Amino acid sequence: MTGTIINVITIIIGSVLGLLFGARLPDRLKSTVTAGLGLFTLAIGVSMFLESEETLIVLGGLLMGAILGEWWKIEEGLENMGSWIESKVGKKNNSAESERFIRGFMTASLLFCIGPLTILGSIQDGLSGNYELLAVKSVLDGFASLAFASTLGVGVMFSAVVVLVYQGGISLLAAQLDSFITEPMMIEMTAVGGVILIGLAISSLLEIKKIRVGSFLPALAVAPLIVWILSLFS
């Protein structure tokens, strides 16, 4: 849990700095910075997907994950969580400000919780107490939260709650996960995470097309499950 706590602290610090100094930045610069983060996120997502050894497993995981995500209404759940937090800690803002809060909360939560460093780092931290990978992720998330908060507002800071629960949960379950998750399962899980990051970049950061990215999150569990099932017949 040590690495997760460090990660949460860096996100909060980065968000505070972004909120304090973000207003001094011109809108043109904020827009360009957000676009830069979007392009970087897109590139990271592509590189993660290219690690896949069985792209059909990634496709199957995404399709089945999307069905489960829509059934469980994960996207609505994330939006409702953002709205609830905004109503408790924020002022009575207009609809545009409320939408900005939710967008910042959802974008940061998804970005900070998806990726090989999140999963591998949390497992490593839980098993051995070595939080080196999460320390690297913390630095990246700190800079990202600074940039995000300056453009997307205070909602970014509250993504730290999701990071604490998600990464902390993986760390606590690391021993059980280690006895089950194999390298091929991790590879396809990472590839699925890459596709979700691509969707996040296109939808929330570059604003090319609206995509219900949150609905794809179950695919992170479905893809390794498919690998496990196929291994039973090999």
Secondary structure as UniProt FT lines:
FT   HELIX           2..22
FT   TURN            23..24
FT   HELIX           27..49
FT   TURN            50..51
FT   HELIX           55..72
FT   HELIX           74..89
FT   HELIX           95..113
FT   HELIX           116..128
FT   HELIX           132..152
FT   HELIX           154..156
FT   TURN            157..158
FT   HELIX           159..172
FT   HELIX           174..178
FT   TURN            179..180
FT   HELIX           183..200
FT   HELIX           201..205
FT   HELIX           213..216
FT   TURN            217..218
FT   HELIX           219..231
FT   TURN            232..233
//
